[in-house]
Amino acid sequence: MVNKESVKFSFEDLDVWQKAVKFANQVICNIDKLDTTRKHYRLIEQLESAVTSVSMNIAEGKGRYSKKEFVQFLYISRGSLYETVTLLMICNENKWIQDEQFEELKKYAIEIGKMLSSLISSIKKSIT
């Protein structure tokens, strides 16, 4: 039996990746509880795609061969985060998710956004 902690990918050690995975799980849990009589499947699918893209792009970028490529994937990740927040706003304005849930998710997204921006700045400084 393999110890779960002994085999890791390098991206798993990144706090921002860990938070992005937790954020995706929180959003997906909220999606499962959407309060809408008419299912808006395309919006829901787009929300799931955007929120999972945040952590996936961090992981994919970490697996690239250069810091410059990693930064590019972090930018994509941040864009997916902003897309997620926009979709959550649409859900909130349509009363599909409650204000409290939206505010909690938005705070978490802001924290991830700051972490991504800090990581991008840190890597860019090491490149130049």
N, C-alpha and C positions, 0 to 999 in steps of 0.2 A: 504494500500500500504506500502510495506517495504522499508525503506530508504536503498539505496545501500551501504552506508558506515557503517550502524549499524550491519550488519551481515557479518563477515569475517572469513576466515580460517587464522591460524597463519602464513602460508607461504606467504600470500598476503602482509604482512608488510615487507618482505625481499626485499631490493633494488635489489639484484642480481636476484631474481625471476622475479621482474617487468621488469628488463632489458632483461632477457632471453625471456620473452613473446614478448616484442617489437622486439627483434632480430628475433625471429621466424616469426613474421608478416612481417618484412622487407624482409627476405629471401623468404618467400612464395610469396610476391608481385613480387620479381625478377624472381622467377620460372615461374610465369604466363606470363612473358615477354621474356622468353628464346628465343634467336635468333638462332634457329637451324632448318634446313629443315627436318632433320631426328630426330624424337622424340626418345629420349633415356629414355623410361618410367621407367626402373629399376633404373637408376641413379637418376632420378627425385624423384621417390618414396623413395629411400634411403635418399636423401637430406631432404625431408620433414620429414621423420621419425627421422633422426638424430637431426635436428634443433628443433623439438618439444620435443624431449627426454630431452633436456637440462633443460627446465623449469619443465617438468613433473617429472623428478627425484629429483629436488629440493623439489617440493611439496610432493612427496611420502616420501622422507627421513624425511622431517619435521614432517610428520604424524607418524613416527615410535616411539617406546617407549624408545629408548635410544639414547644418543649422538653418541655412536659408530656406530649404524646403520645409523644415519643421515650422518655421515662422509662418510660411504661407498657409500651412494647414491650420495653424492656430488662428489666423485671420478668418479662415473659412469656418472654423469652430465658433468664433465670436459672432460671425454673421448668422449662423444657425441659431445661436442663443437669442439674438435679436429677433429673428423670425419667430422663434418659439414664444417670446414675450408678446409679440404682436398678435399671434394667434390666440394666446391666452386672454389678451385684452378683448378680442372679438368675442370669445366665449363669455367673458365676464359682462360685456355690454349687452349681450343677448340673454343674460341671466341664466346661462347654462352652468356656470360655476359661481359660487358665492363670493362676495367681496373679500371675506376673511381668507378664503382659500387662495384667491388671486393675489392678495397682498403678501401672503406667506411665500408663494411661489415666486413672485416678483423680487422679494428681498433676497431669496436664495439665488435667483438669476443675476441680480446686481453683484452679489458676492463673487459668483463665478466669473462674471465679466471683468471685475477688478483683478481677479487672479490671472485671467488670460492676458489682460493688458500688461500686468507686471511681468509675467513670464516672457511675453513678446519683447518688452523693453530690455529685459535682462539678457535675452539671447542676442538681440540686435547689438547691444553694447559689446558683447563678446566677439561678434563678427567683425566689427570695425576696428 
